[in-house]
Amino acid sequence: MKPIPQPAPSKGPPGPPVLHAVCLGPADAPTLVFLHGLAGSTASWGPVFHRLAGPYRVMLVDALGFGRSPKPPLGYTVADHLAALDATLRHHGVAHAHWVGHSMGALLALAYASEHPAQVDGLVLMALPWYRNEGDARRQIARQSLFNRWLALETPVARVACWAMCHLRPWLMPWMPRFLPGVPPEVARDTLRHTWLSYSRTMRHVVIGSTPQAWLARYPGPVLFIQGLRDDTAPLAAVLAGVGPSGQAAVDTLDAGHDMVFTHAEVLADRVARFAARPGAGGNNGSRQATHAGG
């Protein structure tokens, strides 16, 4: 199957919305922009990542339609997301930055870099789900849990479940940490901060309709992929096959699953810091060399 066509930004309120962002550290320091995964929020990046503030300006961003960001009635295309991210960076006076993304956030960071390469000094992409096309994406998602399939594949059950969760949000939030014991309580509560439109259309256009190989080919700067050896949602083999032997990027590994930002935060924060501090990190003109390092 061919990738899902990505239309231009959908019609909505005049101008792209400015997203909710938590900014830590000096305003004149080099900036690190962090983007969470699907149904996540700024809370996904815990105190370990906050400690990068000081030598860096850390900007944690809630994606369009998630967390405390606006949730307008849009198509939630890749173009919609990128326009909102660009408006947010301009609002905060960020001319260029390193970008760090997890899962869906990694896809958005890579897509942004492909459209605005001069504004991206480098990319750290964690647990990026690399799908060859829509059919491949749907087959991979179909292997996941029944609940994930319901939500990911736009079934009637998913629509009703999401509608119910959104309308019962104030009563469900205190209980979410019990339903999701593997993530920090604030992250669990924030999984309800979206709408059916923002969730289902972002899943369709950003995740299922992603074109990571084309995005990577259009970005000339340094890229570090970090994939989990136990990640069934974003398998390492798919990234290695997509990047190929041509020296497009560095691929590193962790003995982790898809939730690596919670289980391996210390290691990941250290790798982000080392990547951002490498020689020549202030620009994005460095060459990329493919490596595969275990960790």
C-alpha positions in Angstrom: 0.0 0.0 0.0 1.1 3.6 -0.6 1.6 5.9 2.4 -1.4 7.9 3.4 -1.3 11.3 1.5 -0.5 14.2 3.9 -2.8 17.2 3.1 -1.9 20.8 3.9 -2.9 22.2 7.3 -6.6 22.0 7.8 -8.9 25.0 8.0 -9.6 26.1 11.6 -9.0 29.2 13.7 -6.7 31.9 12.0 -3.1 31.0 12.4 -1.6 27.8 14.0 -2.1 27.6 17.8 0.7 28.0 20.2 1.2 24.8 22.2 1.6 24.4 26.0 5.3 24.3 26.9 7.3 24.0 30.1 10.6 25.9 29.8 13.4 25.2 32.2 16.9 26.8 32.3 18.4 30.0 31.0 16.7 31.5 28.0 20.0 32.2 26.3 21.3 28.6 26.6 21.2 26.1 23.7 17.7 24.7 23.5 16.6 21.1 23.8 13.0 20.5 22.6 11.2 17.4 24.0 8.2 15.8 22.4 6.2 13.0 24.1 4.5 9.9 22.7 0.9 9.4 21.7 -1.5 10.3 24.6 1.5 11.6 26.6 2.3 15.0 27.8 5.1 17.1 29.2 4.9 14.9 32.3 6.4 12.1 30.3 9.8 13.8 30.8 10.4 13.4 34.5 12.8 15.1 36.9 15.9 13.3 35.4 15.4 15.1 32.1 14.7 18.4 34.0 18.3 18.2 35.3 19.5 19.0 31.8 18.4 22.6 32.4 21.3 24.8 33.3 23.7 24.1 30.5 20.6 23.9 28.3 17.3 25.5 27.9 14.9 22.5 28.2 11.5 23.0 26.5 8.9 20.3 27.1 6.0 20.6 24.7 2.5 19.1 24.7 1.7 18.1 21.1 -1.3 19.6 19.4 -4.5 18.0 20.8 -2.8 16.5 23.8 -1.9 17.4 27.4 -2.6 21.1 28.1 -2.3 22.2 24.5 -5.2 23.4 22.4 -7.5 20.8 20.9 -9.1 22.6 17.9 -11.4 20.8 15.4 -8.7 20.1 12.8 -7.6 17.2 10.7 -4.5 16.7 12.9 -2.3 16.1 9.9 1.4 16.1 10.1 1.3 19.6 8.6 -1.1 20.7 11.3 1.3 19.4 14.0 4.3 21.0 12.4 2.7 24.4 12.0 1.7 24.4 15.7 5.3 23.4 16.7 6.8 26.1 14.5 4.4 28.7 16.0 5.4 27.6 19.5 9.1 27.9 18.8 8.7 31.4 17.3 6.5 32.4 20.3 9.4 31.4 22.6 12.1 33.0 20.5 13.8 29.7 19.6 15.7 30.0 16.3 17.2 26.5 16.4 17.4 23.6 18.8 18.2 20.0 19.3 15.0 17.9 19.3 14.3 14.8 21.4 11.3 12.7 20.8 9.7 9.5 22.1 7.6 7.3 19.8 5.0 9.6 18.1 7.1 12.5 19.3 10.1 11.0 17.6 8.1 10.9 14.3 7.1 14.5 14.7 10.6 15.6 15.5 11.9 13.8 12.4 9.1 15.3 10.2 9.9 18.8 11.6 13.6 18.4 10.8 12.7 17.4 7.2 10.7 20.6 6.7 12.9 23.0 8.7 16.5 21.5 8.6 18.2 24.8 9.3 16.3 25.1 12.6 17.3 21.6 13.9 20.8 21.1 15.3 20.4 17.4 15.8 17.8 14.7 16.6 17.6 12.1 19.4 14.8 9.7 18.4 13.7 7.2 21.1 11.5 4.2 20.3 10.5 5.5 16.9 7.9 3.2 15.2 9.2 2.8 11.7 6.6 1.6 9.3 7.2 1.0 5.6 3.6 2.0 4.6 0.0 2.0 6.0 -0.4 -1.8 5.6 2.8 -2.5 7.5 1.6 -0.1 10.3 -1.7 -1.8 10.6 -0.2 -5.2 10.7 2.2 -4.2 13.4 -0.5 -2.6 15.5 -2.7 -5.7 15.0 -0.1 -7.7 16.9 -0.5 -5.6 20.0 -3.0 -6.0 22.8 -6.8 -6.0 22.1 -7.2 -2.6 23.9 -4.5 -1.0 21.8 -6.0 -2.4 18.6 -9.4 -1.0 19.5 -7.9 2.5 20.1 -5.5 2.5 17.2 -7.6 1.2 14.4 -10.6 3.6 14.7 -13.1 0.9 15.5 -16.6 1.9 16.8 -15.6 0.4 20.2 -12.7 2.8 20.3 -14.8 5.8 19.4 -17.3 5.0 22.2 -14.5 4.2 24.7 -12.6 7.4 24.0 -15.8 9.5 24.1 -16.7 8.0 27.5 -13.2 8.5 28.9 -13.2 12.1 27.7 -16.6 12.9 29.2 -15.8 11.2 32.4 -12.3 12.7 32.6 -12.7 14.5 36.0 -13.9 11.3 37.7 -11.5 8.9 35.9 -8.3 10.9 36.4 -7.8 10.0 40.1 -8.1 6.3 39.1 -5.8 6.2 36.1 -2.6 5.5 38.1 -4.3 2.2 39.2 -5.1 1.3 35.6 -1.6 2.2 34.4 0.7 1.2 37.2 3.8 1.1 35.0 4.0 4.9 34.4 4.3 7.8 36.9 0.9 8.9 38.3 0.9 12.3 36.6 1.6 10.7 33.2 -1.2 8.2 33.8 -3.7 11.0 34.5 -2.6 13.0 31.5 -3.4 10.1 29.1 -7.0 11.3 29.3 -6.1 14.9 28.1 -7.1 14.5 24.5 -10.2 14.2 22.3 -11.3 11.5 19.9 -10.4 13.8 17.0 -6.9 14.6 18.3 -6.2 10.9 19.2 -7.6 9.1 16.2 -6.5 11.6 13.5 -3.0 11.9 14.9 -2.8 8.1 15.0 -3.9 7.9 11.4 -1.8 10.8 9.9 1.3 10.9 12.2 1.8 7.3 13.2 0.1 5.1 10.6 0.7 7.5 7.7 4.3 8.3 8.7 7.1 8.3 6.1 10.2 8.2 8.2 12.5 7.1 5.4 11.5 10.1 3.2 11.8 12.5 6.2 15.2 11.2 7.1 16.4 11.6 3.6 15.5 15.3 3.6 17.4 16.1 6.9 21.2 16.5 6.5 22.0 16.9 10.2 23.1 14.3 12.8 20.5 11.8 14.1 20.7 9.3 16.9 18.1 6.6 17.1 17.7 4.8 20.4 15.6 1.6 20.2 14.7 -0.9 22.8 15.7 -4.5 22.3 12.4 -5.6 24.0 10.2 -3.1 22.1 7.4 -4.8 20.2 5.8 -1.5 19.3 8.9 0.0 17.6 11.1 -3.0 16.7 14.8 -2.4 16.3 14.9 -4.4 13.0 12.5 -2.0 11.3 14.8 1.0 12.0 17.9 -0.9 11.0 16.3 -1.9 7.7 15.0 1.6 7.1 18.2 3.4 7.8 20.2 0.8 5.9 24.0 0.6 5.5 24.3 4.0 3.7 25.4 5.9 6.8 22.2 7.9 7.3 22.2 7.9 11.1 23.5 6.3 14.3 21.4 3.6 15.8 21.9 2.8 19.5 20.1 0.2 21.6 18.9 -0.3 25.2 17.7 -3.5 26.9 14.3 -1.8 27.3 10.7 -1.8 26.0 8.6 0.9 24.4 8.3 2.6 27.8 12.1 3.4 28.0 11.5 7.0 29.0 10.2 5.8 32.3 12.3 2.7 32.9 15.7 4.1 31.6 15.4 7.8 32.1 18.9 8.2 33.6 20.6 6.4 30.7 18.6 8.3 28.1 19.2 11.7 29.7 22.9 11.0 29.7 22.9 10.1 26.0 20.9 13.2 25.2 23.5 15.3 27.1 26.4 13.6 25.4 24.8 14.0 21.9 24.1 17.7 22.4 27.6 18.3 23.7 29.5 16.6 20.9 31.9 18.7 18.9 30.1 20.9 16.4 26.8 20.4 18.1 25.7 24.0 17.6 25.2 23.5 13.9 23.4 20.9 11.7 25.9 20.4 8.9 27.7 17.4 10.3 27.8 14.2 8.4 25.9 11.2 9.6 27.5 7.8 10.0 25.6 4.6 10.6 26.5 2.7 13.8 24.8 0.1 15.9 25.9 0.1 19.5 24.5 -2.0 22.2 23.7 -0.5 25.6 
